[in-house]
Amino acid sequence: MENIKVALNQKLVKYFFAIFLGSLLLTISAKIKIPFYPVPMTMQTFVVLLIGIAFGWKIGLSTILLYLCEGLVGLPVFAGTPEKGIGLVYFTGPTMGYLIGFLFAAFAAGYLNLNTTISFIFLKLILSVSIIYIIGIFWLGLLIGWDKPLLELGLFPFILAELFKISLLTLLTKKILSLRKFI
C-alpha cells in the first residue's frame, strides 16, 4: 500500500511539474516575436498544440488553464503584457476569444489520434488550430462589431505563419508522441 502512495505522489509531482513547465513555455512563446510577413509571429499556437500533443488532453487542458489563470490574476504572461494592460482588463480585450480557443485547441491536439499518416496529422493539426481562430474571430465580432473586416483583422494576417508552424509540428509529431510515455 505504501508503494502505491509513493508511486501516486511521484506521478502527481511529475504532472504538476509538466503543467508548470508547459505554462512557462507558453509564457515565453507569447513574449518572443519573430519577424514574419505581414505581421510578427509569436509561437503561442505552436506551443498550445505542442502541449496538447506532448501531454495529452488532460494535462494539456490543465496547463492551458493554469496559463489563463496566471494571466487573469495579473501576471504578465500574455503577449503584449504588461504594456497593453494585465489581468481581467487585458483578458477581456480583443484576444480573449483566441486565448479561450487555446483550451479547445490543446484538447483537440491531445485527444485526436495522431498516430497516423503525415497527411492526416497535418489535417488534424489544422483542425486544432482552426478552433483558436473560429473562437477568436467570434469574440472579435462580438467586441468590435460584425460589420468590421473580421477575417482581415483576425485571420488572414496569420495564415502563412500558421501553415509554417503546423508544418513544423507535423514533422515533429511522431517524435513528440514517442516522448509522451515519460509524462
PESULZI-V93887 format. One record per helix or strand of 2 or more residues. SS is the DSSP state (H for helix, E for strand). FROM is the first residue (numbers start at 1). TO is the last residue. If there is no record, write none. Layout:
BEGIN
[[SS/FROM/TO] [SS/FROM/TO]]
END
This chain:
BEGIN
[[H/2/31] [H/44/72] [H/87/91] [H/96/111] [H/118/144] [H/150/154] [H/156/182]]
END
